């Protein structure tokens, strides 16, 4: 992740989103949290 963060901040955020999405598979509640965060960031 450090390499990505040094490359571009946006790509680092994308990785975080992907990691969270993987967690979503085990918990649908987190999906709502992710959507809220993405909306706030945009």
C-alpha positions in Angstrom: 0.0 0.0 0.0 2.9 2.4 0.7 4.0 2.2 -2.9 0.5 3.1 -4.1 0.2 6.0 -1.6 3.5 7.4 -2.8 2.3 7.1 -6.4 -1.1 8.7 -6.1 -3.4 9.5 -3.2 -6.5 8.7 -5.3 -5.2 5.1 -6.1 -4.6 4.6 -2.3 -8.3 5.5 -1.7 -9.4 3.0 -4.3 -7.4 0.3 -2.6 -9.1 1.2 0.7 -12.5 1.0 -1.0 -11.6 -2.5 -2.4 -10.5 -3.7 1.0 -13.8 -2.4 2.5 -15.8 -4.0 -0.3 -14.2 -7.4 0.6 -15.3 -6.9 4.2 -18.8 -6.1 2.8 -19.1 -9.7 1.7 -19.1 -10.8 5.3 -21.3 -7.8 6.4 -23.9 -5.9 4.5 -24.0 -3.2 7.2 -20.6 -2.0 6.2 -21.8 -1.4 2.6 -24.0 1.4 3.8 -21.1 3.0 5.7 -18.9 2.8 2.6 -21.6 4.4 0.4 -22.0 7.2 3.0 -18.2 7.8 3.0 -18.0 7.8 -0.7 -20.8 10.4 -1.0 -19.2 12.6 1.7 -15.8 12.4 -0.2 -17.4 13.4 -3.5 
